[in-house]
Amino acid sequence: MEWQVISFIRAYKNYDPAAKSMLEILLLYPGPRAIFFHRIAHALYVCKLFFIARLVADISRTLTGIEIHPGAQLGKRLVIDHGVGCVIGETAIVGDDCVIFHGVTLGGMKFEPIKRHPTVGNHVLIGTGAKILGPIMIGDHSKIGANAVVIKDVPPHSVIVAPQSVTLK
């Protein structure tokens, strides 16, 4: 357990050049705080203590601005950078060593009680404001650009960007 915490905090330190110390990351960054609360909420969810799990998740959302459903499965060393406005749905799965920026949604497009949220592979970077919707797969080592809307599977080692805006003269 101790090694996992150190490995997790080091992932933030290696990723963020603005981080001055591991203590700063542990105590002041919203991403690690949200993931810490999520680990508790997810354990309660797995034990079918749904109300308490949602209560912990709601407290986390209030404190961090990051909404992670207790049913979501998060991999090791996930970095949520800034994080405000992130939404990770109930059946979402996020792999190891991923980076998610603020305003990202891993959301569903249906209301049936089925797998309706994305599965994100390992070593995936998801840019600010990206919306990844539906029960799709984002392949390992892919990069999703800022504000991209993804509704189809993405193969490994892909780069997906939002369409360029057009300026009228």
OpenMM code with the backbone's topology and positions (N, CA, C; nanometers):
from openmm import Vec3, app, unit

residues = "MET GLU TRP GLN VAL ILE SER PHE ILE ARG ALA TYR LYS ASN TYR ASP PRO ALA ALA LYS SER MET LEU GLU ILE LEU LEU LEU TYR PRO GLY PRO ARG ALA ILE PHE PHE HIS ARG ILE ALA HIS ALA LEU TYR VAL CYS LYS LEU PHE PHE ILE ALA ARG LEU VAL ALA ASP ILE SER ARG THR LEU THR GLY ILE GLU ILE HIS PRO GLY ALA GLN LEU GLY LYS ARG LEU VAL ILE ASP HIS GLY VAL GLY CYS VAL ILE GLY GLU THR ALA ILE VAL GLY ASP ASP CYS VAL ILE PHE HIS GLY VAL THR LEU GLY GLY MET LYS PHE GLU PRO ILE LYS ARG HIS PRO THR VAL GLY ASN HIS VAL LEU ILE GLY THR GLY ALA LYS ILE LEU GLY PRO ILE MET ILE GLY ASP HIS SER LYS ILE GLY ALA ASN ALA VAL VAL ILE LYS ASP VAL PRO PRO HIS SER VAL ILE VAL ALA PRO GLN SER VAL THR LEU LYS".split()
positions = [
    Vec3(0.0831, -0.1199, 0.0000),
    Vec3(0.0000, 0.0000, 0.0000),
    Vec3(0.0875, 0.1263, 0.0000),
    Vec3(0.1875, 0.1302, 0.0874),
    Vec3(0.2746, 0.2470, 0.0955),
    Vec3(0.3452, 0.2712, -0.0378),
    Vec3(0.3948, 0.1638, -0.0998),
    Vec3(0.4635, 0.1773, -0.2278),
    Vec3(0.3696, 0.2312, -0.3351),
    Vec3(0.2423, 0.1876, -0.3346),
    Vec3(0.1461, 0.2363, -0.4331),
    Vec3(0.1225, 0.3863, -0.4179),
    Vec3(0.1157, 0.4343, -0.2947),
    Vec3(0.0958, 0.5775, -0.2706),
    Vec3(0.2173, 0.6555, -0.3206),
    Vec3(0.3363, 0.6086, -0.2900),
    Vec3(0.4577, 0.6766, -0.3353),
    Vec3(0.4653, 0.6757, -0.4879),
    Vec3(0.4352, 0.5625, -0.5491),
    Vec3(0.4356, 0.5509, -0.6949),
    Vec3(0.3333, 0.6465, -0.7564),
    Vec3(0.2186, 0.6580, -0.6959),
    Vec3(0.1128, 0.7466, -0.7428),
    Vec3(0.1563, 0.8927, -0.7353),
    Vec3(0.2120, 0.9325, -0.6225),
    Vec3(0.2559, 1.0716, -0.6051),
    Vec3(0.3733, 1.1016, -0.6982),
    Vec3(0.4618, 1.0067, -0.7184),
    Vec3(0.5737, 1.0259, -0.8122),
    Vec3(0.5235, 1.0457, -0.9554),
    Vec3(0.4148, 0.9796, -0.9911),
    Vec3(0.3576, 0.9986, -1.1250),
    Vec3(0.3203, 1.1458, -1.1443),
    Vec3(0.2599, 1.2068, -1.0439),
    Vec3(0.2277, 1.3490, -1.0506),
    Vec3(0.3544, 1.4333, -1.0585),
    Vec3(0.4509, 1.4018, -0.9745),
    Vec3(0.5767, 1.4788, -0.9705),
    Vec3(0.6485, 1.4701, -1.1041),
    Vec3(0.6526, 1.3519, -1.1644),
    Vec3(0.7187, 1.3354, -1.2941),
    Vec3(0.6436, 1.4077, -1.4050),
    Vec3(0.5139, 1.4146, -1.3933),
    Vec3(0.4315, 1.4747, -1.4967),
    Vec3(0.4307, 1.6272, -1.4888),
    Vec3(0.4223, 1.6825, -1.3674),
    Vec3(0.3970, 1.8257, -1.3495),
    Vec3(0.5217, 1.9003, -1.3045),
    Vec3(0.5855, 1.9774, -1.3935),
    Vec3(0.7053, 2.0518, -1.3538),
    Vec3(0.6769, 2.1623, -1.2526),
    Vec3(0.5504, 2.2022, -1.2375),
    Vec3(0.5153, 2.3054, -1.1399),
    Vec3(0.5113, 2.2511, -0.9971),
    Vec3(0.5043, 2.1202, -0.9817),
    Vec3(0.4975, 2.0603, -0.8477),
    Vec3(0.6323, 2.0744, -0.7787),
    Vec3(0.6327, 2.1355, -0.6642),
    Vec3(0.7574, 2.1601, -0.5917),
    Vec3(0.7944, 2.0480, -0.4951),
    Vec3(0.6934, 1.9749, -0.4473),
    Vec3(0.7238, 1.8673, -0.3527),
    Vec3(0.6124, 1.7634, -0.3540),
    Vec3(0.6446, 1.6458, -0.3042),
    Vec3(0.5436, 1.5404, -0.2935),
    Vec3(0.4367, 1.5782, -0.1915),
    Vec3(0.4757, 1.6478, -0.0860),
    Vec3(0.3792, 1.6914, 0.0148),
    Vec3(0.2777, 1.7886, -0.0459),
    Vec3(0.3251, 1.8800, -0.1311),
    Vec3(0.2356, 1.9727, -0.1997),
    Vec3(0.1329, 1.8966, -0.2836),
    Vec3(0.1793, 1.7972, -0.3579),
    Vec3(0.0898, 1.7176, -0.4417),
    Vec3(-0.0125, 1.6451, -0.3557),
    Vec3(0.0343, 1.5816, -0.2513),
    Vec3(-0.0521, 1.5013, -0.1656),
    Vec3(-0.1601, 1.5855, -0.0975),
    Vec3(-0.1244, 1.7051, -0.0527),
    Vec3(-0.2174, 1.7845, 0.0265),
    Vec3(-0.2940, 1.8910, -0.0516),
    Vec3(-0.2394, 1.9373, -0.1636),
    Vec3(-0.2979, 2.0540, -0.2282),
    Vec3(-0.3522, 2.0315, -0.3691),
    Vec3(-0.3220, 1.9210, -0.4307),
    Vec3(-0.3705, 1.8953, -0.5661),
    Vec3(-0.5068, 1.8260, -0.5604),
    Vec3(-0.6061, 1.8726, -0.6378),
    Vec3(-0.7388, 1.8110, -0.6313),
    Vec3(-0.7441, 1.6698, -0.6906),
    Vec3(-0.6610, 1.6411, -0.7922),
    Vec3(-0.6636, 1.5084, -0.8553),
    Vec3(-0.6358, 1.3951, -0.7579),
    Vec3(-0.5229, 1.4006, -0.6860),
    Vec3(-0.4962, 1.2935, -0.5892),
    Vec3(-0.6041, 1.2827, -0.4819),
    Vec3(-0.6570, 1.3969, -0.4391),
    Vec3(-0.7628, 1.3954, -0.3371),
    Vec3(-0.8868, 1.3249, -0.3908),
    Vec3(-0.9257, 1.3567, -0.5158),
    Vec3(-1.0433, 1.2930, -0.5756),
    Vec3(-1.0221, 1.1428, -0.5919),
    Vec3(-0.9023, 1.1032, -0.6330),
    Vec3(-0.8739, 0.9608, -0.6510),
    Vec3(-0.8722, 0.8889, -0.5167),
    Vec3(-0.8193, 0.9527, -0.4128),
    Vec3(-0.8207, 0.8943, -0.2780),
    Vec3(-0.9652, 0.8684, -0.2326),
    Vec3(-1.0504, 0.9701, -0.2469),
    Vec3(-1.1914, 0.9526, -0.2101),
    Vec3(-1.2565, 0.8453, -0.2966),
    Vec3(-1.2205, 0.8437, -0.4254),
    Vec3(-1.2800, 0.7434, -0.5141),
    Vec3(-1.2445, 0.6016, -0.4702),
    Vec3(-1.1216, 0.5789, -0.4282),
    Vec3(-1.0816, 0.4446, -0.3843),
    Vec3(-1.1704, 0.3986, -0.2685),
    Vec3(-1.2023, 0.4904, -0.1775),
    Vec3(-1.2921, 0.4574, -0.0651),
    Vec3(-1.4337, 0.4309, -0.1171),
    Vec3(-1.4840, 0.5218, -0.2011),
    Vec3(-1.6195, 0.5082, -0.2546),
    Vec3(-1.6331, 0.3796, -0.3360),
    Vec3(-1.5318, 0.3473, -0.4161),
    Vec3(-1.5378, 0.2267, -0.4991),
    Vec3(-1.5414, 0.1007, -0.4125),
    Vec3(-1.4617, 0.0983, -0.3052),
    Vec3(-1.4636, -0.0176, -0.2144),
    Vec3(-1.6023, -0.0347, -0.1531),
    Vec3(-1.6652, 0.0746, -0.1147),
    Vec3(-1.8005, 0.0680, -0.0599),
    Vec3(-1.9004, 0.0222, -0.1658),
    Vec3(-1.8824, 0.0688, -0.2882),
    Vec3(-1.9693, 0.0311, -0.3994),
    Vec3(-1.9607, -0.1186, -0.4277),
    Vec3(-1.8387, -0.1712, -0.4280),
    Vec3(-1.8176, -0.3142, -0.4510),
    Vec3(-1.8862, -0.3970, -0.3411),
    Vec3(-1.8891, -0.3419, -0.2196),
    Vec3(-1.9567, -0.4097, -0.1077),
    Vec3(-2.1078, -0.3855, -0.1081),
    Vec3(-2.1582, -0.3227, -0.2148),
    Vec3(-2.3007, -0.2943, -0.2336),
    Vec3(-2.3564, -0.1960, -0.1301),
    Vec3(-2.2689, -0.1109, -0.0755),
    Vec3(-2.3114, -0.0038, 0.0137),
    Vec3(-2.3256, 0.1230, -0.0712),
    Vec3(-2.4243, 0.1185, -0.1618),
    Vec3(-2.4370, 0.2188, -0.2671),
    Vec3(-2.4593, 0.3598, -0.2132),
    Vec3(-2.5466, 0.3743, -0.1140),
    Vec3(-2.5754, 0.5076, -0.0621),
    Vec3(-2.4510, 0.5709, -0.0004),
    Vec3(-2.3813, 0.4961, 0.0825),
    Vec3(-2.2606, 0.5496, 0.1472),
    Vec3(-2.1536, 0.5791, 0.0421),
    Vec3(-2.1429, 0.4919, -0.0580),
    Vec3(-2.0466, 0.5146, -0.1659),
    Vec3(-2.0780, 0.6461, -0.2384),
    Vec3(-2.2055, 0.6682, -0.2695),
    Vec3(-2.2433, 0.7923, -0.3382),
    Vec3(-2.2227, 0.9137, -0.2476),
    Vec3(-2.2433, 0.8972, -0.1178),
    Vec3(-2.2192, 1.0069, -0.0236),
    Vec3(-2.0714, 1.0469, -0.0247),
    Vec3(-1.9821, 0.9489, -0.0196),
    Vec3(-1.8378, 0.9764, -0.0241),
    Vec3(-1.8023, 1.0438, -0.1571),
    Vec3(-1.8595, 0.9939, -0.2670),
    Vec3(-1.8335, 1.0531, -0.3988),
    Vec3(-1.8835, 1.1975, -0.4046),
    Vec3(-1.9974, 1.2241, -0.3433),
    Vec3(-2.0524, 1.3595, -0.3437),
    Vec3(-1.9652, 1.4543, -0.2616),
    Vec3(-1.9161, 1.4081, -0.1494),
    Vec3(-1.8248, 1.4899, -0.0680),
    Vec3(-1.6994, 1.5208, -0.1491),
    Vec3(-1.6473, 1.4205, -0.2186),
    Vec3(-1.5298, 1.4397, -0.3028),
    Vec3(-1.5563, 1.5429, -0.4116),
    Vec3(-1.6699, 1.5309, -0.4794),
    Vec3(-1.7046, 1.6264, -0.5862),
    Vec3(-1.7144, 1.7681, -0.5319),
    Vec3(-1.7727, 1.7830, -0.4139),
    Vec3(-1.7866, 1.9145, -0.3522),
    Vec3(-1.6495, 1.9741, -0.3200),
    Vec3(-1.5582, 1.8912, -0.2717),
    Vec3(-1.4250, 1.9393, -0.2324),
    Vec3(-1.3313, 1.9610, -0.3503),
    Vec3(-1.3482, 1.8848, -0.4588),
    Vec3(-1.2490, 1.8872, -0.5664),
    Vec3(-1.3006, 1.9391, -0.6997),
    Vec3(-1.4311, 1.9363, -0.7210),
    Vec3(-1.4856, 1.9727, -0.8510),
    Vec3(-1.4722, 1.8628, -0.9542),
    Vec3(-1.4318, 1.7442, -0.9101),
    Vec3(-1.4122, 1.6277, -0.9965),
    Vec3(-1.5180, 1.5247, -0.9580),
    Vec3(-1.5982, 1.4826, -1.0555),
    Vec3(-1.7058, 1.3874, -1.0266),
    Vec3(-1.6709, 1.2503, -1.0825),
    Vec3(-1.6490, 1.1563, -0.9937),
    Vec3(-1.6177, 1.0188, -1.0327),
    Vec3(-1.7220, 0.9284, -0.9679),
    Vec3(-1.7984, 0.8585, -1.0503),
    Vec3(-1.8992, 0.7669, -0.9963),
    Vec3(-1.8276, 0.6544, -0.9221),
    Vec3(-1.8811, 0.6105, -0.8078),
    Vec3(-1.8153, 0.5046, -0.7305),
    Vec3(-1.7987, 0.3729, -0.8063),
    Vec3(-1.8779, 0.3511, -0.9090),
    Vec3(-1.8664, 0.2275, -0.9862),
    Vec3(-1.7533, 0.2287, -1.0881),
    Vec3(-1.7012, 0.3458, -1.1205),
    Vec3(-1.5937, 0.3565, -1.2198),
    Vec3(-1.4691, 0.2839, -1.1695),
    Vec3(-1.3940, 0.2269, -1.2637),
    Vec3(-1.2704, 0.1558, -1.2303),
    Vec3(-1.1517, 0.2371, -1.2804),
    Vec3(-1.0646, 0.2786, -1.1873),
    Vec3(-0.9494, 0.3619, -1.2212),
    Vec3(-0.8203, 0.2825, -1.2050),
    Vec3(-0.7326, 0.2942, -1.3025),
    Vec3(-0.6044, 0.2251, -1.2994),
    Vec3(-0.5036, 0.2923, -1.2070),
    Vec3(-0.3863, 0.2363, -1.2061),
    Vec3(-0.2778, 0.2871, -1.1217),
    Vec3(-0.2153, 0.4114, -1.1848),
    Vec3(-0.1688, 0.4997, -1.1001),
    Vec3(-0.0941, 0.6195, -1.1385),
    Vec3(-0.1697, 0.7103, -1.2354),
    Vec3(-0.3016, 0.7172, -1.2195),
    Vec3(-0.3830, 0.8093, -1.2978),
    Vec3(-0.3531, 0.9517, -1.2518),
    Vec3(-0.3253, 1.0405, -1.3465),
    Vec3(-0.3044, 1.1820, -1.3160),
    Vec3(-0.4242, 1.2592, -1.3692),
    Vec3(-0.4941, 1.3276, -1.2796),
    Vec3(-0.6012, 1.4183, -1.3192),
    Vec3(-0.5472, 1.5582, -1.2957),
    Vec3(-0.5127, 1.6260, -1.4062),
    Vec3(-0.4482, 1.7569, -1.3981),
    Vec3(-0.5533, 1.8662, -1.3872),
    Vec3(-0.5456, 1.9459, -1.2848),
    Vec3(-0.6415, 2.0507, -1.2497),
    Vec3(-0.7753, 1.9864, -1.2153),
    Vec3(-0.8397, 1.9242, -1.3096),
    Vec3(-0.9515, 1.8350, -1.2808),
    Vec3(-1.0892, 1.8957, -1.2745),
    Vec3(-1.1031, 2.0237, -1.2440),
    Vec3(-1.2369, 2.0795, -1.2272),
    Vec3(-1.3196, 2.0521, -1.3521),
    Vec3(-1.4395, 2.0030, -1.3307),
    Vec3(-1.5305, 1.9749, -1.4399),
    Vec3(-1.5177, 1.8363, -1.4992),
    Vec3(-1.4247, 1.7542, -1.4499),
    Vec3(-1.4135, 1.6160, -1.4988),
    Vec3(-1.5328, 1.5356, -1.4494),
    Vec3(-1.5853, 1.4514, -1.5383),
    Vec3(-1.6935, 1.3603, -1.5029),
    Vec3(-1.6559, 1.2226, -1.5562),
    Vec3(-1.6538, 1.1244, -1.4676),
    Vec3(-1.6225, 0.9865, -1.5045),
    Vec3(-1.7413, 0.9008, -1.4621),
    Vec3(-1.8081, 0.8400, -1.5602),
    Vec3(-1.9318, 0.7671, -1.5363),
    Vec3(-1.9142, 0.6305, -1.4725),
    Vec3(-2.0258, 0.5750, -1.4334),
    Vec3(-2.0333, 0.4524, -1.3543),
    Vec3(-1.9612, 0.3333, -1.4162),
    Vec3(-1.9770, 0.3098, -1.5440),
    Vec3(-1.9192, 0.1899, -1.6050),
    Vec3(-1.7892, 0.2195, -1.6801),
    Vec3(-1.7339, 0.3400, -1.6587),
    Vec3(-1.6062, 0.3754, -1.7213),
    Vec3(-1.4928, 0.2951, -1.6585),
    Vec3(-1.3962, 0.2626, -1.7432),
    Vec3(-1.2741, 0.1954, -1.6978),
    Vec3(-1.1574, 0.2767, -1.7526),
    Vec3(-1.0652, 0.3140, -1.6649),
    Vec3(-0.9471, 0.3897, -1.7055),
    Vec3(-0.8246, 0.3055, -1.6718),
    Vec3(-0.7365, 0.2877, -1.7683),
    Vec3(-0.6171, 0.2057, -1.7502),
    Vec3(-0.5100, 0.2728, -1.6660),
    Vec3(-0.3934, 0.2110, -1.6630),
    Vec3(-0.2800, 0.2601, -1.5849),
    Vec3(-0.2062, 0.3717, -1.6587),
    Vec3(-0.1460, 0.4618, -1.5808),
    Vec3(-0.0557, 0.5653, -1.6319),
    Vec3(-0.1216, 0.6581, -1.7330),
    Vec3(-0.2464, 0.6946, -1.7081),
    Vec3(-0.3184, 0.7866, -1.7952),
    Vec3(-0.3139, 0.9278, -1.7372),
    Vec3(-0.3337, 1.0261, -1.8253),
    Vec3(-0.3430, 1.1663, -1.7848),
    Vec3(-0.4750, 1.2200, -1.8380),
    Vec3(-0.5528, 1.2796, -1.7488),
    Vec3(-0.6810, 1.3395, -1.7849),
    Vec3(-0.6776, 1.4855, -1.7408),
    Vec3(-0.7064, 1.5767, -1.8347),
    Vec3(-0.7099, 1.7190, -1.8040),
    Vec3(-0.8493, 1.7617, -1.7612),
    Vec3(-0.8605, 1.8871, -1.7175),
    Vec3(-0.9877, 1.9390, -1.6668),
    Vec3(-1.0944, 1.9426, -1.7764),
    Vec3(-1.2179, 1.9301, -1.7323),
    Vec3(-1.3312, 1.9384, -1.8223),
    Vec3(-1.3576, 1.8154, -1.9074),
    Vec3(-1.2876, 1.7064, -1.8807),
    Vec3(-1.3059, 1.5831, -1.9583),
    Vec3(-1.4302, 1.5094, -1.9088),
    Vec3(-1.5058, 1.4527, -2.0031),
    Vec3(-1.6201, 1.3687, -1.9693),
    Vec3(-1.5996, 1.2303, -2.0280),
    Vec3(-1.6065, 1.1298, -1.9440),
    Vec3(-1.6143, 0.9902, -1.9870),
    Vec3(-1.7585, 0.9502, -1.9593),
    Vec3(-1.8450, 0.9755, -2.0566),
    Vec3(-1.9882, 0.9660, -2.0326),
    Vec3(-2.0590, 0.8623, -2.1163),
    Vec3(-2.1853, 0.8472, -2.0854),
    Vec3(-2.2703, 0.7518, -2.1554),
    Vec3(-2.3627, 0.8213, -2.2527),
    Vec3(-2.4243, 0.7408, -2.3397),
    Vec3(-2.5223, 0.7938, -2.4342),
    Vec3(-2.6545, 0.7186, -2.4236),
    Vec3(-2.6659, 0.6282, -2.3270),
    Vec3(-2.7885, 0.5515, -2.3056),
    Vec3(-2.8195, 0.5521, -2.1571),
    Vec3(-2.9421, 0.5152, -2.1241),
    Vec3(-2.9831, 0.5132, -1.9847),
    Vec3(-3.0087, 0.3729, -1.9315),
    Vec3(-2.9905, 0.2715, -2.0158),
    Vec3(-3.0119, 0.1344, -1.9703),
    Vec3(-2.8977, 0.0926, -1.8764),
    Vec3(-2.9267, 0.0000, -1.7842),
    Vec3(-2.8232, -0.0459, -1.6900),
    Vec3(-2.7274, -0.1464, -1.7555),
    Vec3(-2.6491, -0.0975, -1.8521),
    Vec3(-2.5526, -0.1800, -1.9246),
    Vec3(-2.4192, -0.1066, -1.9243),
    Vec3(-2.3178, -0.1650, -1.9848),
    Vec3(-2.1901, -0.0958, -2.0027),
    Vec3(-2.2165, 0.0191, -2.0999),
    Vec3(-2.2118, 0.1421, -2.0503),
    Vec3(-2.2483, 0.2562, -2.1332),
    Vec3(-2.1442, 0.3680, -2.1341),
    Vec3(-2.0307, 0.3444, -2.0692),
    Vec3(-1.9233, 0.4437, -2.0629),
    Vec3(-1.7961, 0.3875, -2.1261),
    Vec3(-1.7020, 0.4735, -2.1603),
    Vec3(-1.5807, 0.4284, -2.2303),
    Vec3(-1.4871, 0.3434, -2.1458),
    Vec3(-1.4058, 0.2680, -2.2177),
    Vec3(-1.2916, 0.1980, -2.1592),
    Vec3(-1.1677, 0.2639, -2.2186),
    Vec3(-1.0825, 0.3144, -2.1328),
    Vec3(-0.9616, 0.3855, -2.1741),
    Vec3(-0.8433, 0.2944, -2.1447),
    Vec3(-0.7602, 0.2708, -2.2447),
    Vec3(-0.6443, 0.1831, -2.2284),
    Vec3(-0.5362, 0.2452, -2.1409),
    Vec3(-0.4194, 0.1860, -2.1422),
    Vec3(-0.3048, 0.2325, -2.0640),
    Vec3(-0.2280, 0.3411, -2.1398),
    Vec3(-0.1674, 0.4310, -2.0649),
    Vec3(-0.0808, 0.5358, -2.1211),
    Vec3(-0.1557, 0.6251, -2.2207),
    Vec3(-0.2779, 0.6621, -2.1856),
    Vec3(-0.3602, 0.7479, -2.2712),
    Vec3(-0.3622, 0.8878, -2.2114),
    Vec3(-0.3517, 0.9890, -2.2983),
    Vec3(-0.3626, 1.1283, -2.2575),
    Vec3(-0.4919, 1.1835, -2.3165),
    Vec3(-0.5752, 1.2444, -2.2303),
    Vec3(-0.7024, 1.3009, -2.2743),
    Vec3(-0.7004, 1.4506, -2.2452),
    Vec3(-0.7058, 1.5315, -2.3521),
    Vec3(-0.6923, 1.6763, -2.3422),
    Vec3(-0.8134, 1.7460, -2.2839),
    Vec3(-0.7904, 1.8691, -2.2452),
    Vec3(-0.8908, 1.9547, -2.1837),
    Vec3(-1.0219, 1.9559, -2.2616),
    Vec3(-1.1311, 1.9324, -2.1911),
    Vec3(-1.2634, 1.9451, -2.2498),
    Vec3(-1.3074, 1.8335, -2.3421),
    Vec3(-1.2252, 1.7311, -2.3570),
    Vec3(-1.2633, 1.6206, -2.4457),
    Vec3(-1.3851, 1.5484, -2.3898),
    Vec3(-1.4691, 1.5032, -2.4799),
    Vec3(-1.5878, 1.4260, -2.4434),
    Vec3(-1.5767, 1.2905, -2.5109),
    Vec3(-1.5660, 1.1875, -2.4310),
    Vec3(-1.5572, 1.0507, -2.4821),
    Vec3(-1.6852, 0.9820, -2.4369),
    Vec3(-1.7688, 0.9454, -2.5330),
    Vec3(-1.9053, 0.9052, -2.5011),
    Vec3(-1.9388, 0.7671, -2.5538),
    Vec3(-2.0061, 0.6909, -2.4698),
    Vec3(-2.0550, 0.5597, -2.5086),
    Vec3(-1.9600, 0.4477, -2.4710),
    Vec3(-2.0026, 0.3244, -2.4943),
    Vec3(-1.9234, 0.2063, -2.4550),
    Vec3(-1.8147, 0.1769, -2.5587),
    Vec3(-1.7252, 0.2728, -2.5764),
    Vec3(-1.6194, 0.2598, -2.6772),
    Vec3(-1.4862, 0.2308, -2.6106),
    Vec3(-1.3886, 0.1954, -2.6910),
    Vec3(-1.2547, 0.1629, -2.6424),
    Vec3(-1.1551, 0.2641, -2.6972),
    Vec3(-1.0752, 0.3213, -2.6080),
    Vec3(-0.9645, 0.4077, -2.6469),
    Vec3(-0.8380, 0.3240, -2.6288),
    Vec3(-0.7678, 0.2972, -2.7386),
    Vec3(-0.6524, 0.2088, -2.7367),
    Vec3(-0.5333, 0.2645, -2.6607),
    Vec3(-0.4474, 0.1743, -2.6155),
    Vec3(-0.3260, 0.2109, -2.5419),
    Vec3(-0.2431, 0.3135, -2.6191),
    Vec3(-0.1763, 0.4004, -2.5435),
    Vec3(-0.0812, 0.4985, -2.5976),
    Vec3(-0.1457, 0.5977, -2.6950),
    Vec3(-0.2758, 0.6212, -2.6816),
    Vec3(-0.3433, 0.7173, -2.7685),
    Vec3(-0.3465, 0.8540, -2.7021),
    Vec3(-0.3676, 0.9555, -2.7851),
    Vec3(-0.3814, 1.0924, -2.7375),
    Vec3(-0.5107, 1.1487, -2.7948),
    Vec3(-0.5928, 1.2036, -2.7052),
    Vec3(-0.7182, 1.2657, -2.7445),
    Vec3(-0.7007, 1.4152, -2.7225),
    Vec3(-0.7141, 1.4942, -2.8284),
    Vec3(-0.6905, 1.6381, -2.8206),
    Vec3(-0.7992, 1.7128, -2.7457),
    Vec3(-0.7655, 1.8370, -2.7105),
    Vec3(-0.8590, 1.9236, -2.6387),
    Vec3(-0.9874, 1.9406, -2.7187),
    Vec3(-1.0993, 1.9319, -2.6473),
    Vec3(-1.2333, 1.9542, -2.7018),
    Vec3(-1.2769, 1.8546, -2.8083),
    Vec3(-1.2046, 1.7453, -2.8251),
    Vec3(-1.2476, 1.6419, -2.9189),
    Vec3(-1.3727, 1.5738, -2.8640),
    Vec3(-1.4601, 1.5319, -2.9535),
    Vec3(-1.5763, 1.4524, -2.9169),
    Vec3(-1.5569, 1.3169, -2.9846),
    Vec3(-1.5446, 1.2124, -2.9021),
    Vec3(-1.5128, 1.0793, -2.9535),
    Vec3(-1.6304, 0.9865, -2.9249),
    Vec3(-1.6861, 0.9262, -3.0316),
    Vec3(-1.8000, 0.8360, -3.0151),
    Vec3(-1.7763, 0.7021, -3.0838),
    Vec3(-1.6532, 0.6809, -3.1336),
    Vec3(-1.6179, 0.5540, -3.1970),
    Vec3(-1.4868, 0.5045, -3.1382),
    Vec3(-1.4640, 0.3740, -3.1463),
    Vec3(-1.3396, 0.3158, -3.0957),
    Vec3(-1.2182, 0.3855, -3.1569),
    Vec3(-1.1130, 0.3952, -3.0755),
    Vec3(-0.9872, 0.4553, -3.1189),
    Vec3(-0.8801, 0.3473, -3.1098),
    Vec3(-0.8111, 0.3167, -3.2199),
    Vec3(-0.7074, 0.2134, -3.2160),
    Vec3(-0.5870, 0.2582, -3.1312),
    Vec3(-0.5063, 0.1635, -3.0847),
    Vec3(-0.3855, 0.1998, -3.0099),
    Vec3(-0.2953, 0.2928, -3.0909),
    Vec3(-0.2199, 0.3755, -3.0187),
    Vec3(-0.1206, 0.4668, -3.0775),
    Vec3(-0.1830, 0.5690, -3.1728),
    Vec3(-0.3064, 0.6096, -3.1478),
    Vec3(-0.3745, 0.7071, -3.2333),
    Vec3(-0.3703, 0.8458, -3.1711),
    Vec3(-0.3888, 0.9460, -3.2565),
    Vec3(-0.4049, 1.0842, -3.2127),
    Vec3(-0.5369, 1.1331, -3.2702),
    Vec3(-0.6259, 1.1783, -3.1844),
    Vec3(-0.7575, 1.2268, -3.2254),
    Vec3(-0.7656, 1.3746, -3.1864),
    Vec3(-0.8016, 1.4600, -3.2831),
    Vec3(-0.8129, 1.6022, -3.2548),
    Vec3(-0.9513, 1.6518, -3.2946),
    Vec3(-0.9888, 1.7633, -3.2326),
    Vec3(-1.1173, 1.8262, -3.2671),
    Vec3(-1.1039, 1.8931, -3.4029),
    Vec3(-1.2127, 1.9023, -3.4755),
    Vec3(-1.2071, 1.9725, -3.6040),
    Vec3(-1.1623, 2.1168, -3.5847),
    Vec3(-1.0891, 2.1691, -3.6804),
    Vec3(-1.0449, 2.3080, -3.6754),
    Vec3(-1.1650, 2.3998, -3.6960),
    Vec3(-1.1684, 2.5098, -3.6220),
    Vec3(-1.2743, 2.6078, -3.6447),
    Vec3(-1.2380, 2.6896, -3.7696),
    Vec3(-1.3379, 2.7421, -3.8350),
    Vec3(-1.3190, 2.8191, -3.9572),
    Vec3(-1.3449, 2.9662, -3.9287),
    Vec3(-1.2534, 3.0503, -3.9719),
    Vec3(-1.2712, 3.1941, -3.9561),
    Vec3(-1.3210, 3.2521, -4.0879),
    Vec3(-1.4339, 3.3182, -4.0853),
    Vec3(-1.4895, 3.3817, -4.2048),
    Vec3(-1.4302, 3.5205, -4.2211),
    Vec3(-1.3928, 3.5539, -4.3435),
    Vec3(-1.3346, 3.6860, -4.3690),
    Vec3(-1.4336, 3.7777, -4.4345),
] * unit.nanometer
topology = app.Topology()
chain = topology.addChain("A")
for resn in residues:
    res = topology.addResidue(resn, chain)
    for name in ("N", "CA", "C"):
        topology.addAtom(name, app.Element.getBySymbol(name[0]), res)
